[in-house]
Amino acid sequence: MASHEEYHGQSFQPRTVEETIKIYTDWANHYLEKARNKRFISDLQQDVSDGVLLADVIEAVTNEKIREIKSKPKNTAQMVENINTCLTFLANLGVSVEGLSAKDIKDGNLKAILGLFFSLSRYKQQQKSQLKQEQNKAHSGETTHSGSSKNQ
């Protein structure tokens, strides 16, 4: 585990924890805004702890609906259940959630939350790359197909 000194003032560290938190908060809020969500993240550790806003972020990023999220969890067990539902949903999409625990996220464990957002952002980047490749193939295929269809 890195000490406080390792995160601050070291030239080899690419960014501080605070900068990383801000980057992922802004990233998540960008997708929430695109999805016309009414709620946004202001405190990453606090705001995802009940699983509701976390599910909104995941839905906004993946463009898929997560079923069985309790929109007003009444206790810790329901909050952990919401987060577990999110983690299972992500795992089923192929997002790496290994080593992440719903309880850690519920408790505001920054390492777990940042790890989750890192995995989610990697997934989104892979989706964008795949889509671009498919569009390039389709575009180059269109010219071939349109040319050959004229000959038929």
Contacts in CASP RR format, 6 or more apart in sequence:
PFRMAT RR
TARGET T0000
AUTHOR 0000-0000-0000
METHOD contacts of the structure
MODEL  1
MASHEEYHGQSFQPRTVEETIKIYTDWANHYLEKARNKRFISDLQQDVSD
GVLLADVIEAVTNEKIREIKSKPKNTAQMVENINTCLTFLANLGVSVEGL
SAKDIKDGNLKAILGLFFSLSRYKQQQKSQLKQEQNKAHSGETTHSGSSK
NQ
6 13 0 8 1.000
7 13 0 8 1.000
7 16 0 8 1.000
7 17 0 8 1.000
8 16 0 8 1.000
15 23 0 8 1.000
17 110 0 8 1.000
20 114 0 8 1.000
21 44 0 8 1.000
21 110 0 8 1.000
21 114 0 8 1.000
24 44 0 8 1.000
24 114 0 8 1.000
24 117 0 8 1.000
24 118 0 8 1.000
24 121 0 8 1.000
25 41 0 8 1.000
25 42 0 8 1.000
25 44 0 8 1.000
27 117 0 8 1.000
27 121 0 8 1.000
28 41 0 8 1.000
28 44 0 8 1.000
28 57 0 8 1.000
28 60 0 8 1.000
28 61 0 8 1.000
28 117 0 8 1.000
29 40 0 8 1.000
29 41 0 8 1.000
31 57 0 8 1.000
31 60 0 8 1.000
31 61 0 8 1.000
32 39 0 8 1.000
32 40 0 8 1.000
32 41 0 8 1.000
32 56 0 8 1.000
32 57 0 8 1.000
32 60 0 8 1.000
33 40 0 8 1.000
34 60 0 8 1.000
35 56 0 8 1.000
35 59 0 8 1.000
35 60 0 8 1.000
37 56 0 8 1.000
37 60 0 8 1.000
39 53 0 8 1.000
39 56 0 8 1.000
41 47 0 8 1.000
41 48 0 8 1.000
41 53 0 8 1.000
41 57 0 8 1.000
44 110 0 8 1.000
44 113 0 8 1.000
44 117 0 8 1.000
45 108 0 8 1.000
45 110 0 8 1.000
45 113 0 8 1.000
46 108 0 8 1.000
47 53 0 8 1.000
48 54 0 8 1.000
48 57 0 8 1.000
48 83 0 8 1.000
48 105 0 8 1.000
48 108 0 8 1.000
48 113 0 8 1.000
49 79 0 8 1.000
49 105 0 8 1.000
49 106 0 8 1.000
49 107 0 8 1.000
49 108 0 8 1.000
50 73 0 8 1.000
50 79 0 8 1.000
50 82 0 8 1.000
50 106 0 8 1.000
51 69 0 8 1.000
51 73 0 8 1.000
51 79 0 8 1.000
51 82 0 8 1.000
51 83 0 8 1.000
51 86 0 8 1.000
51 105 0 8 1.000
51 106 0 8 1.000
52 69 0 8 1.000
52 70 0 8 1.000
52 71 0 8 1.000
52 72 0 8 1.000
52 73 0 8 1.000
52 82 0 8 1.000
54 82 0 8 1.000
54 83 0 8 1.000
54 86 0 8 1.000
54 105 0 8 1.000
55 66 0 8 1.000
55 69 0 8 1.000
55 82 0 8 1.000
55 85 0 8 1.000
55 86 0 8 1.000
57 120 0 8 1.000
58 66 0 8 1.000
58 86 0 8 1.000
58 89 0 8 1.000
58 90 0 8 1.000
58 120 0 8 1.000
59 65 0 8 1.000
59 66 0 8 1.000
61 120 0 8 1.000
61 123 0 8 1.000
61 124 0 8 1.000
62 93 0 8 1.000
62 123 0 8 1.000
62 124 0 8 1.000
62 127 0 8 1.000
64 89 0 8 1.000
64 93 0 8 1.000
66 85 0 8 1.000
66 86 0 8 1.000
66 89 0 8 1.000
67 85 0 8 1.000
68 85 0 8 1.000
69 82 0 8 1.000
69 85 0 8 1.000
69 86 0 8 1.000
70 78 0 8 1.000
70 81 0 8 1.000
70 82 0 8 1.000
73 79 0 8 1.000
73 81 0 8 1.000
73 82 0 8 1.000
76 106 0 8 1.000
79 106 0 8 1.000
80 102 0 8 1.000
80 103 0 8 1.000
80 106 0 8 1.000
81 102 0 8 1.000
83 102 0 8 1.000
83 105 0 8 1.000
83 106 0 8 1.000
84 102 0 8 1.000
87 97 0 8 1.000
87 100 0 8 1.000
87 102 0 8 1.000
87 116 0 8 1.000
90 97 0 8 1.000
90 116 0 8 1.000
90 119 0 8 1.000
90 120 0 8 1.000
90 123 0 8 1.000
91 97 0 8 1.000
93 123 0 8 1.000
94 123 0 8 1.000
95 119 0 8 1.000
95 120 0 8 1.000
95 122 0 8 1.000
95 123 0 8 1.000
96 119 0 8 1.000
96 122 0 8 1.000
97 116 0 8 1.000
97 119 0 8 1.000
100 112 0 8 1.000
100 115 0 8 1.000
100 116 0 8 1.000
100 119 0 8 1.000
101 112 0 8 1.000
104 111 0 8 1.000
104 112 0 8 1.000
105 112 0 8 1.000
105 113 0 8 1.000
105 116 0 8 1.000
END
